[in-house]
Each structure stands twice: as C-alpha cells, then as structure tokens.
Amino acid sequence: MAQQFKAASTAKTTGQASKATGTEPVQFIFDKSNYRFLIISVAIVTFGFVLMSGTTDIYSTTKIVIAPIVVLAGFALGFYAILKKPDTK
C-alpha cells in the first residue's frame, strides 16, 4: 500500500504584506548593565576555579574555603544579573 502525499499549496500574497513599523526601537530583554554584571560574574567564577586548582597542597585554606566562596559569589552575581530589571528611562 503506497501512500500518496500531496504538496501543501502555498498561499499567494495579495501585495498587502504586514507592514512592520521600523520607527520603534527594539526592546531587548537585558540592559547593558545586565550584560556587564553577567560578564563580571563569569570572570569571578573563572577566578574561583583558578584558585581551586592552586598549588599542590590539597588541604590549603585557599582551595577548600576561599575558592568555593568566590565561586558562589560569582554565581550569585550571575543570578542578580539575570533577575535585575532594566532601567526605565
């Protein structure tokens, strides 16, 4: 049993295309400050992981205390950057 498929017919436009108003500026979800905070948070998280790799001493205070706090602070700043409302002008 062979099935025959019919190609869907394309609708012809009548020349009246929906006109997009090009006069209104595009509204982005995030503001410039949001992106700035997000980039800073990525840098802080990266710095925290570099601190974690550190020296050969496994039980150093930098590796087990300071570096995880720095990483968590970077993630917290990232969440703030996402949740921050853009400034209204």
C-alpha positions in Angstrom: 0.0 0.0 0.0 1.7 3.1 -1.2 0.6 6.4 0.3 0.4 9.4 -1.8 1.2 12.8 -0.3 0.0 16.0 -1.8 2.3 19.0 -1.5 0.7 21.8 0.5 -0.3 24.7 -1.6 1.3 27.9 -0.8 -0.9 30.9 -0.2 -0.4 33.8 -2.6 0.1 37.2 -1.1 -2.1 39.9 -2.4 0.5 42.6 -2.2 -0.6 43.8 1.2 2.1 42.4 3.4 2.0 43.1 7.1 3.9 46.3 7.5 6.4 46.3 10.3 6.9 49.7 11.9 10.6 50.4 11.7 10.3 53.6 13.8 10.2 51.9 17.2 13.5 50.9 18.7 14.0 47.2 19.5 13.4 46.4 23.2 15.9 43.9 24.5 15.3 41.7 27.5 18.5 42.6 29.2 20.1 46.1 29.6 23.7 47.0 29.1 24.3 46.8 32.8 22.8 43.3 32.9 25.4 42.1 30.4 28.2 43.9 32.3 27.2 42.1 35.5 27.0 38.8 33.7 30.5 39.1 32.2 31.9 40.1 35.6 30.2 37.1 37.2 31.7 34.8 34.6 35.2 36.3 35.3 34.7 35.8 39.1 33.6 32.2 38.7 36.6 31.5 36.4 38.9 33.2 39.0 37.4 31.0 41.7 38.2 27.8 39.7 41.7 29.0 39.1 42.1 29.5 42.9 40.8 26.0 43.4 43.4 24.5 41.1 46.1 26.4 43.1 49.1 24.7 44.5 49.9 21.0 45.2 48.7 21.3 48.8 45.3 19.6 48.8 44.2 20.9 52.2 45.1 24.6 51.8 42.7 27.2 53.1 42.6 28.8 49.7 41.4 25.6 48.0 38.8 24.4 50.5 37.4 27.7 51.9 38.2 30.9 49.9 37.8 29.5 46.3 34.3 28.0 46.9 33.2 31.2 48.4 34.5 33.2 45.4 32.7 30.7 43.0 29.4 31.0 44.9 29.7 34.8 44.9 30.2 34.7 41.2 27.1 32.6 40.7 25.1 34.9 43.0 26.2 37.9 40.9 25.1 36.0 37.8 21.7 35.3 39.2 21.4 39.0 40.1 22.4 40.0 36.6 19.6 37.8 35.2 16.9 38.9 37.6 17.8 42.6 37.6 15.1 44.7 35.9 16.3 47.1 33.1 16.4 50.8 34.0 13.4 52.7 32.7 14.2 55.9 31.0 
